[in-house]
């Protein structure tokens, strides 16, 4: 896909030891957010696009929001409205939605930010 759209990768993250050695989800999320923030502060980006409801997408969305880089969320609006199910994905979805300026959702309802 990168070749098809002529996209060059200009940032490589240390996704191996530094993230995986963190003891819990919060620490892993913090480390990923730190790495995204460093990349966003070192280069001028117009947008950051996140896809899905993973911890990586959450970290990228949080870093984008905190660095004032607009966030576009692909697969936005998917909800169970049960914070415990699926866990932690429903939490991630909510955080990403709040941080997103643009939402690509499968339904019109999904485009709206959470209440």
C-alpha positions as CSV (number, residue, x, y, z in Angstrom):
1,X,0.0,0.0,0.0
2,X,2.8,2.4,0.7
3,X,4.2,2.0,-2.8
4,X,0.7,2.3,-4.3
5,X,0.1,5.7,-2.7
6,X,3.8,6.7,-2.9
7,X,4.1,7.1,0.8
8,X,7.5,7.3,2.4
9,X,8.1,6.2,6.0
10,X,10.2,8.8,7.7
11,X,9.8,7.6,11.3
12,X,10.7,4.2,12.8
13,X,9.6,3.5,16.4
14,X,11.3,1.3,18.9
15,X,8.4,-1.0,19.3
16,X,10.5,-3.9,20.6
17,X,12.1,-4.0,24.0
18,X,11.2,-0.6,25.4
19,X,7.5,-1.1,25.0
20,X,7.3,-4.8,25.7
21,X,9.4,-4.6,28.8
22,X,6.9,-2.2,30.4
23,X,5.1,-4.1,33.2
24,X,1.5,-3.2,32.5
25,X,-0.9,-1.7,29.9
26,X,-0.6,1.8,31.4
27,X,3.2,1.7,31.2
28,X,3.1,0.4,27.6
29,X,0.6,3.1,26.6
30,X,2.8,5.7,28.2
31,X,5.9,4.5,26.4
32,X,4.1,4.4,23.0
33,X,2.6,7.9,23.6
34,X,6.1,9.2,24.4
35,X,7.5,7.8,21.2
36,X,4.7,9.2,19.1
37,X,5.0,12.6,20.8
38,X,8.8,12.7,20.1
39,X,8.1,12.0,16.4
40,X,5.4,14.7,16.2
41,X,7.6,17.3,17.9
42,X,10.5,16.6,15.6
43,X,8.7,16.9,12.3
44,X,5.7,19.1,11.2
45,X,2.7,16.9,10.4
46,X,-0.6,18.1,9.0
47,X,-2.6,15.1,10.3
48,X,-2.1,11.9,12.1
49,X,-4.3,9.0,11.0
50,X,-5.1,6.2,13.4
51,X,-7.0,3.0,12.6
52,X,-8.9,0.8,15.0
53,X,-9.1,0.6,18.8
54,X,-5.7,-0.7,19.9
55,X,-3.5,0.7,22.5
56,X,-1.2,1.9,19.7
57,X,-4.0,3.8,18.1
58,X,-4.9,5.3,21.5
59,X,-1.3,6.4,22.1
60,X,-1.0,8.0,18.7
61,X,-4.4,9.8,19.0
62,X,-3.4,11.1,22.5
63,X,0.0,12.3,21.3
64,X,-1.6,14.0,18.2
65,X,-4.1,15.8,20.3
66,X,-1.5,16.9,22.9
67,X,0.8,18.1,20.2
68,X,-2.0,19.9,18.4
69,X,-1.8,17.7,15.3
70,X,-5.3,16.9,14.1
71,X,-6.3,13.3,14.4
72,X,-8.3,11.4,11.8
73,X,-9.8,8.1,13.1
74,X,-10.5,5.2,10.7
75,X,-13.1,2.8,12.0
76,X,-14.6,5.5,14.3
77,X,-17.9,5.1,16.0
78,X,-17.9,1.4,16.8
79,X,-19.4,1.1,20.3
80,X,-20.7,-1.4,22.7
81,X,-21.5,1.3,25.3
82,X,-20.1,-1.1,27.9
83,X,-16.7,0.1,29.1
84,X,-15.9,-3.4,30.3
85,X,-16.7,-5.2,27.0
86,X,-14.6,-5.5,25.0
87,X,-11.9,-4.5,27.5
88,X,-9.8,-2.4,27.0
89,X,-10.9,-1.7,23.4
90,X,-14.1,0.2,24.3
91,X,-12.0,2.5,26.5
92,X,-9.6,3.0,23.6
93,X,-12.4,3.8,21.2
94,X,-13.8,6.5,23.6
95,X,-10.4,8.1,24.1
96,X,-9.6,8.1,20.4
97,X,-13.1,9.6,19.6
98,X,-12.5,12.5,22.0
99,X,-9.1,13.2,20.5
100,X,-10.2,13.0,16.9
101,X,-11.0,16.0,14.7
102,X,-12.2,13.8,11.8
103,X,-13.9,10.4,12.0
104,X,-14.3,7.8,9.2
105,X,-17.1,5.7,10.4
106,X,-19.3,3.0,8.9
107,X,-22.5,4.8,9.9
108,X,-23.6,8.5,10.2
109,X,-24.1,8.0,13.9
110,X,-20.6,6.9,14.3
111,X,-19.2,10.1,13.0
112,X,-20.6,12.1,16.0
113,X,-18.3,12.5,19.0
114,X,-19.3,10.6,22.2
115,X,-21.8,12.3,24.5
